Amino acid sequence: MEDLGTPGFFFSIPNLLPFRDFSELFNALLSIAFFVAGLAFLVNLIVVGIQWMSSGGDPKALDSARRRIANSFIGLVIVVAAFATALIVEQVLGIKIVSGFCIPTPGGQCS
């Protein structure tokens, strides 16, 4: 009988993703989510500003724009608080959650 390597394993599946483990993937996804949330805030603020300017003095439209601006800032405060919480958890537990964000290339690694 010939030696087939590790008993019970006949093949291996290569990792085609640039991430070595789930924590790197989670770090990248969380950082991208924070970036998208900030970008959504900026886009929403621009759209609401245009809505405010085009309201033409209509009290309903102005009130709607004011509420959307307030909701946008509340959402931004929530995102910033979540980011700060992640940084605190990083310091307390000594794990990398959002600091040092890097998307590794297939041939390279992040430090």
C-alpha positions in Angstrom: 0.0 0.0 0.0 1.3 3.5 -0.8 1.4 6.5 1.6 -1.3 9.0 0.7 -0.3 11.6 3.2 -2.6 12.4 6.1 -5.0 9.5 6.6 -8.6 10.4 5.8 -7.7 13.5 3.9 -7.5 13.2 0.1 -7.4 16.8 -0.9 -7.2 20.4 0.5 -9.1 23.5 -0.4 -6.9 26.5 -1.0 -7.9 29.8 0.6 -8.7 32.1 -2.3 -9.6 35.1 -0.2 -6.9 37.6 0.9 -7.9 37.0 4.6 -6.1 34.4 6.7 -8.9 34.0 9.3 -12.4 35.2 10.2 -11.1 38.0 12.5 -9.4 39.7 9.5 -12.5 39.4 7.5 -14.6 40.8 10.3 -12.2 43.7 10.8 -12.4 44.6 7.1 -16.2 44.4 7.0 -16.6 46.5 10.1 -14.3 49.2 8.9 -16.0 49.3 5.6 -19.4 49.5 7.4 -18.2 52.5 9.4 -17.0 54.2 6.2 -20.3 53.5 4.4 -22.2 54.9 7.3 -20.2 58.1 7.3 -20.6 58.4 3.5 -24.4 57.8 3.8 -24.5 60.6 6.4 -22.7 63.0 4.1 -24.9 62.1 1.1 -28.1 62.4 3.2 -27.0 65.8 4.5 -26.4 67.1 1.0 -29.8 65.8 -0.2 -31.6 67.3 2.8 -29.8 70.6 2.2 -31.2 70.6 -1.3 -34.6 69.7 0.0 -34.4 72.6 2.5 -33.4 75.1 -0.2 -36.1 74.0 -2.6 -38.9 74.0 0.0 -39.8 77.5 -1.0 -41.0 78.4 2.5 -43.5 75.6 2.8 -43.7 74.8 6.5 -44.3 71.1 5.9 -41.2 70.7 3.7 -39.1 72.7 6.1 -40.2 70.6 9.1 -39.5 67.4 7.1 -36.0 68.7 6.3 -35.3 69.7 9.9 -36.4 66.2 11.1 -34.2 64.5 8.5 -31.2 66.6 9.5 -31.8 65.8 13.2 -32.1 62.1 12.4 -28.9 62.2 10.3 -27.0 63.7 13.2 -28.4 61.2 15.6 -27.3 58.4 13.3 -23.8 59.9 13.0 -23.6 60.1 16.8 -24.6 56.4 17.0 -21.9 55.4 14.5 -19.2 57.5 16.2 -20.2 56.0 19.6 -20.0 52.4 18.1 -16.6 53.2 16.7 -15.4 54.6 20.0 -16.8 51.5 21.8 -14.8 49.3 19.4 -11.6 51.2 20.1 -12.2 50.9 23.8 -12.8 47.1 23.5 -9.6 46.9 21.5 -7.6 48.6 24.3 -9.2 46.6 27.1 -9.1 43.2 25.4 -6.0 43.7 23.3 -7.6 42.6 20.1 -7.6 44.3 16.7 -11.1 45.3 15.7 -11.0 48.5 13.7 -7.4 49.9 14.1 -4.9 49.5 11.3 -7.5 48.7 8.6 -5.9 47.1 5.6 -7.3 45.0 2.8 -4.6 42.5 2.0 -3.8 41.5 -1.5 -3.7 37.8 -2.4 0.1 37.8 -2.4 0.6 40.3 0.5 -0.2 40.5 4.1 -1.2 43.2 6.6 0.9 43.8 9.6 
